[in-house]
């Protein structure tokens, strides 16, 4: 089934809300998003439910424009839902001030995008240190944790290199290290291997899975790569505003 195929497999099941449990790191209940411009209202989805367990890996598939990135931004508190609630690490995002949401994102969530978004004027080490220091840690602690994580993703020899001096795969691995340096409960990835060649994409993907296993950090990936999606615990497809679970062997 291609990303632009409008048919949903007969065996796909609509994701249903379940009772909250202690293992939930991210949960959406009755989530809706509608964009309004002038007199035009464009609904993206409505009544969407999703729960992510601790240590779970989840792929989200769907055609371009289906709302996958919008969903990820809502889960990460980067956008505000039109309806419903998002809970991160047990905290209701809408009940927090902007500052409190920012602190929660820094502590409990990590983000990896298709483009690395590393700051060009800083070295790989300094880029990874930034989230730790923003969380209030000392420079010494930030450097120690960042060095260790960069070494674990194979960049121990690139600590002093700036993004412009790194290959595409190295920049993405540095971005993965930055997402994980605060030991978040969940990492949200928006096409994190989309700009990479097949071999480099596989290397970055393996790095993310290894760190998921090592730190028991949940992983939610928006991707068009169905081969990668099949390797995660759960595969969900966003289609016509509905989130449906698809058996991995049918992806």
C-alpha positions as CSV (number, residue, x, y, z in Angstrom):
1,X,0.0,0.0,0.0
2,X,1.5,3.3,-1.0
3,X,1.5,6.5,1.1
4,X,-1.1,8.0,-1.3
5,X,-3.4,4.9,-1.4
6,X,-6.8,6.0,0.0
7,X,-7.8,2.5,1.0
8,X,-7.5,1.4,4.6
9,X,-6.8,-2.3,5.1
10,X,-9.8,-4.3,6.2
11,X,-8.0,-5.6,9.2
12,X,-7.0,-2.1,10.4
13,X,-8.6,-1.2,13.7
14,X,-9.5,2.3,14.9
15,X,-7.3,3.2,17.9
16,X,-9.5,3.4,21.0
17,X,-8.9,5.3,24.2
18,X,-8.2,3.1,27.2
19,X,-8.2,3.7,30.9
20,X,-5.0,5.7,31.9
21,X,-2.3,3.7,33.5
22,X,1.0,4.3,35.2
23,X,3.0,3.3,32.1
24,X,1.6,6.1,29.9
25,X,4.2,8.7,29.0
26,X,2.1,10.5,26.4
27,X,-1.7,10.4,26.1
28,X,-4.2,12.1,23.9
29,X,-7.9,12.1,24.6
30,X,-10.6,13.3,22.2
31,X,-7.9,15.3,20.4
32,X,-9.1,17.6,17.6
33,X,-7.5,20.3,15.4
34,X,-9.2,22.7,13.1
35,X,-7.5,25.6,11.3
36,X,-9.5,28.7,10.6
37,X,-8.6,31.4,8.1
38,X,-11.1,34.1,7.3
39,X,-14.5,32.3,7.1
40,X,-12.8,29.0,6.1
41,X,-12.5,26.2,8.6
42,X,-10.3,23.2,7.8
43,X,-10.6,20.3,10.2
44,X,-7.5,18.1,10.4
45,X,-8.9,15.5,12.8
46,X,-11.4,15.2,15.7
47,X,-11.9,12.8,18.6
48,X,-8.5,11.2,18.2
49,X,-7.2,9.0,21.0
50,X,-3.7,7.7,21.6
51,X,-1.6,6.4,24.5
52,X,2.1,5.7,24.4
53,X,3.6,3.3,26.9
54,X,6.9,3.7,28.6
55,X,9.6,2.2,26.3
56,X,7.2,1.6,23.4
57,X,8.1,2.4,19.8
58,X,5.3,3.6,17.5
59,X,5.3,4.5,13.8
60,X,2.7,6.9,12.4
61,X,2.1,6.6,8.7
62,X,-0.2,8.6,6.4
63,X,-0.3,10.4,3.1
64,X,1.2,13.9,2.8
65,X,-1.3,16.4,4.3
66,X,-3.0,13.9,6.5
67,X,-2.0,15.7,9.7
68,X,0.9,13.6,10.9
69,X,3.2,16.5,11.7
70,X,0.3,18.4,13.3
71,X,-0.4,15.4,15.5
72,X,3.2,15.3,16.6
73,X,3.3,19.0,17.4
74,X,0.1,18.6,19.5
75,X,1.6,15.7,21.4
76,X,4.7,17.7,22.1
77,X,2.9,20.8,23.2
78,X,4.2,22.8,20.3
79,X,0.7,23.6,19.1
80,X,-2.7,23.9,20.9
81,X,-5.5,21.5,20.1
82,X,-9.0,22.8,19.1
83,X,-10.5,20.1,21.3
84,X,-9.4,17.3,23.7
85,X,-6.4,17.0,26.0
86,X,-2.8,15.9,25.9
87,X,-1.1,14.5,28.9
88,X,2.7,14.3,29.1
89,X,4.3,12.4,32.0
90,X,0.9,12.5,33.8
91,X,0.6,16.3,33.4
92,X,-2.3,18.0,31.5
93,X,-0.6,20.3,29.0
94,X,-3.5,22.8,28.8
95,X,-3.4,23.3,32.6
96,X,0.2,24.5,32.5
97,X,1.5,28.0,31.9
98,X,3.7,28.6,28.8
99,X,6.8,28.5,31.0
100,X,5.7,25.3,32.7
101,X,5.0,23.6,29.4
102,X,8.5,24.6,28.2
103,X,10.1,23.1,31.3
104,X,8.0,19.9,30.9
105,X,9.1,19.6,27.2
106,X,12.7,20.1,28.2
107,X,12.5,17.4,30.8
108,X,10.2,14.8,29.4
109,X,10.3,15.1,25.6
110,X,12.9,15.0,22.9
111,X,12.4,16.1,19.3
112,X,14.2,15.0,16.1
113,X,13.1,16.6,12.8
114,X,13.8,15.9,9.1
115,X,16.3,18.7,9.2
116,X,18.7,18.6,12.2
117,X,18.2,22.2,13.4
118,X,21.6,22.3,15.0
119,X,22.9,25.8,15.7
120,X,25.6,26.4,13.1
121,X,27.8,28.6,15.3
122,X,28.2,25.9,18.0
123,X,30.1,22.6,18.0
124,X,28.4,19.2,18.2
125,X,29.2,19.1,21.9
126,X,27.8,22.6,22.6
127,X,24.6,21.8,20.7
128,X,24.0,18.7,22.8
129,X,24.9,20.6,26.0
130,X,22.3,23.3,25.5
131,X,19.1,21.4,26.6
132,X,20.9,20.2,29.7
133,X,22.0,23.7,30.7
134,X,18.5,25.1,29.9
135,X,17.3,22.5,32.4
136,X,19.4,24.1,35.1
137,X,22.4,21.7,35.2
138,X,25.9,22.9,35.6
139,X,28.3,23.3,32.7
140,X,30.4,20.4,34.0
141,X,27.4,18.0,34.2
142,X,26.1,19.1,30.8
143,X,29.5,18.5,29.2
144,X,29.9,15.1,30.9
145,X,26.5,13.8,29.8
146,X,26.8,15.2,26.3
147,X,30.2,13.7,25.7
148,X,29.0,10.3,26.9
149,X,26.0,10.4,24.6
150,X,27.9,11.7,21.6
151,X,30.4,8.9,22.1
152,X,27.6,6.3,22.2
153,X,26.3,7.5,18.8
154,X,29.8,7.3,17.3
155,X,30.6,11.0,17.4
156,X,33.3,11.0,20.1
157,X,35.8,12.1,17.5
158,X,33.6,15.0,16.2
159,X,32.9,16.8,19.5
160,X,34.6,20.0,18.4
161,X,33.2,20.0,14.9
162,X,30.5,22.5,13.9
163,X,27.4,21.3,11.9
164,X,28.9,22.5,8.6
165,X,31.9,20.2,9.2
166,X,29.7,17.1,9.7
167,X,28.1,14.8,7.2
168,X,24.3,14.6,6.9
169,X,24.2,11.4,8.9
170,X,26.6,12.8,11.6
171,X,24.4,15.8,11.9
172,X,21.3,13.7,12.4
173,X,23.1,11.5,15.0
174,X,24.1,14.7,16.9
175,X,20.4,15.7,16.7
176,X,19.4,12.3,18.2
177,X,21.9,12.8,21.0
178,X,20.5,16.2,21.7
179,X,17.0,14.8,21.9
180,X,18.1,12.2,24.4
181,X,20.5,14.0,26.5
182,X,18.0,15.0,29.2
183,X,16.8,11.4,29.4
184,X,13.3,12.2,28.3
185,X,10.3,9.9,28.7
186,X,9.5,10.1,25.0
187,X,11.2,11.1,21.8
188,X,9.0,12.5,19.0
189,X,10.6,12.1,15.5
190,X,9.2,13.9,12.4
191,X,10.7,12.1,9.3
192,X,14.1,12.0,11.1
193,X,15.7,10.0,8.3
194,X,13.8,11.6,5.4
195,X,16.7,13.6,4.1
196,X,19.2,10.8,4.2
197,X,20.3,8.2,1.7
198,X,19.1,4.6,2.4
199,X,22.4,3.4,4.1
200,X,22.7,6.5,6.3
201,X,19.0,6.4,7.2
202,X,19.4,2.8,8.3
203,X,22.4,3.8,10.5
204,X,20.5,6.7,12.2
205,X,17.5,4.5,12.7
206,X,19.5,1.8,14.3
207,X,21.1,4.4,16.6
208,X,17.6,5.5,17.7
209,X,16.5,2.0,18.4
210,X,19.7,1.2,20.4
211,X,19.2,4.3,22.5
212,X,15.5,3.4,23.0
213,X,16.5,0.0,24.3
214,X,19.3,1.3,26.5
215,X,17.3,4.1,28.1
216,X,13.8,2.7,27.8
217,X,12.7,6.0,26.2
218,X,9.5,5.8,24.2
219,X,9.8,6.6,20.5
220,X,7.1,8.0,18.2
221,X,8.1,8.4,14.6
222,X,6.3,10.0,11.7
223,X,7.7,8.3,8.7
224,X,7.0,7.4,5.0
225,X,9.5,4.5,5.2
226,X,7.3,1.5,5.7
227,X,10.4,-0.8,6.0
228,X,11.4,1.1,9.1
229,X,7.9,1.3,10.4
230,X,7.6,-2.5,10.4
231,X,10.4,-2.7,12.9
232,X,8.6,-0.8,15.6
233,X,6.2,-2.2,18.2
234,X,3.1,-0.6,16.8
235,X,2.1,0.9,13.4
236,X,-0.6,3.5,13.2
237,X,-2.1,5.1,10.1
238,X,-3.7,8.6,10.0
239,X,-6.3,8.6,7.3
240,X,-9.2,11.0,6.8
241,X,-8.9,12.3,10.4
242,X,-8.9,8.8,12.0
243,X,-6.0,7.0,13.6
244,X,-6.0,3.3,12.8
245,X,-3.8,0.5,14.0
246,X,-2.3,-1.7,11.2
247,X,-0.7,-5.1,11.7
248,X,3.1,-4.6,11.1
249,X,3.2,-7.5,8.6
250,X,0.5,-5.8,6.5
251,X,2.4,-2.5,6.3
